[in-house]
Amino acid sequence: MTNERAIKLIQASKTDNSKAEKLASMYAMDDIIFDDINVWLKKPIHAHIEQFVIIGRDVLEDYMCEPLNSEHQQRVFAEGVLGIAESMYHYARFYNQLKNDSLA
């Protein structure tokens, strides 16, 4: 499989075009270009997901500086955390699709 084919498959497999899915596809495509698809697929998925955990910690640190006093602040924080989890789901889905396609 080539990097170009992998990126086209990711673009074609988007389902809901949500912010989380867009973020996941962006990260997956960037990682593929950086590592090469064959190297990327050899790494276990948990090695890739770690970058989302780091982002989550950064988000948490941003919100820990000030108390979440308003419902709006709490909602924004919760949506950010959920968005990271959704992005991890989509990233893993892209990985699995490309892995299966490369084995076919």
C-alpha positions as CSV (number, residue, x, y, z in Angstrom):
1,M,0.0,0.0,0.0
2,T,1.2,3.5,-0.8
3,N,0.8,6.6,1.4
4,E,-1.4,8.1,-1.4
5,R,-3.7,5.1,-1.4
6,A,-4.0,5.2,2.4
7,I,-4.9,8.9,2.5
8,K,-7.5,8.4,-0.2
9,L,-9.0,5.5,1.8
10,I,-9.2,7.6,4.9
11,Q,-10.8,10.4,3.0
12,A,-13.3,8.0,1.5
13,S,-14.2,6.3,4.7
14,K,-15.3,9.4,6.6
15,T,-18.8,8.9,7.8
16,D,-20.2,11.8,9.8
17,N,-17.7,14.5,9.0
18,S,-17.7,15.6,12.7
19,K,-15.0,17.7,14.2
20,A,-13.7,14.6,16.0
21,E,-13.6,12.6,12.8
22,K,-11.9,15.5,10.9
23,L,-9.3,15.7,13.7
24,A,-8.7,12.0,13.6
25,S,-8.3,11.9,9.9
26,M,-5.9,14.8,10.0
27,Y,-3.7,13.1,12.6
28,A,-3.8,9.8,10.8
29,M,-2.9,11.3,7.4
30,D,-0.1,13.4,9.0
31,D,1.2,10.3,10.8
32,I,1.2,8.3,7.6
33,I,3.1,11.0,5.7
34,F,5.6,11.3,8.6
35,D,6.2,7.6,9.2
36,D,5.2,6.0,5.8
37,I,2.1,3.8,5.7
38,N,4.0,0.5,6.0
39,V,5.8,1.7,9.2
40,W,2.6,3.2,10.6
41,L,0.7,-0.1,10.2
42,K,3.5,-2.0,11.9
43,K,3.1,0.0,15.1
44,P,0.4,-1.2,17.5
45,I,-2.6,1.1,17.7
46,H,-1.9,2.0,21.3
47,A,1.4,3.6,20.2
48,H,-0.6,5.9,18.0
49,I,-3.4,6.6,20.5
50,E,-0.8,8.0,23.0
51,Q,-0.8,11.4,21.2
52,F,-4.5,11.8,22.0
53,V,-3.8,11.1,25.7
54,I,-1.1,13.9,25.6
55,I,-3.7,16.2,24.0
56,G,-6.2,15.3,26.8
57,R,-3.6,16.1,29.4
58,D,-3.0,19.5,27.8
59,V,-6.7,20.3,27.7
60,L,-7.0,19.3,31.4
61,E,-4.1,21.5,32.4
62,D,-5.7,24.4,30.5
63,Y,-8.9,24.0,32.5
64,M,-7.2,23.3,35.9
65,C,-5.8,26.8,36.0
66,E,-9.3,28.2,36.6
67,P,-12.3,26.7,38.4
68,L,-15.2,25.7,36.1
69,N,-17.7,28.0,37.7
70,S,-20.3,28.3,35.0
71,E,-22.3,25.7,33.3
72,H,-21.0,26.9,30.0
73,Q,-17.4,26.4,31.1
74,Q,-18.2,22.9,32.3
75,R,-20.0,22.1,29.0
76,V,-17.1,23.3,26.9
77,F,-14.7,21.2,29.0
78,A,-16.8,18.1,28.8
79,E,-17.3,18.5,25.0
80,G,-13.5,18.9,24.6
81,V,-12.8,15.7,26.6
82,L,-15.5,13.8,24.8
83,G,-14.2,15.1,21.4
84,I,-10.7,13.6,22.2
85,A,-12.3,10.3,23.0
86,E,-14.3,10.4,19.8
87,S,-11.2,11.3,17.8
88,M,-9.4,8.3,19.3
89,Y,-12.3,6.1,18.2
90,H,-12.1,7.4,14.6
91,Y,-8.3,7.2,14.5
92,A,-8.5,3.5,15.6
93,R,-11.2,2.9,13.0
94,F,-9.1,4.3,10.2
95,Y,-6.1,2.3,11.4
96,N,-8.2,-0.9,11.4
97,Q,-9.6,-0.2,8.0
98,L,-6.1,0.4,6.5
99,K,-4.7,-2.6,8.3
100,N,-7.4,-4.9,6.9
101,D,-7.0,-3.4,3.4
102,S,-3.3,-4.0,3.5
103,L,-3.8,-7.6,4.4
104,A,-6.3,-8.2,1.6
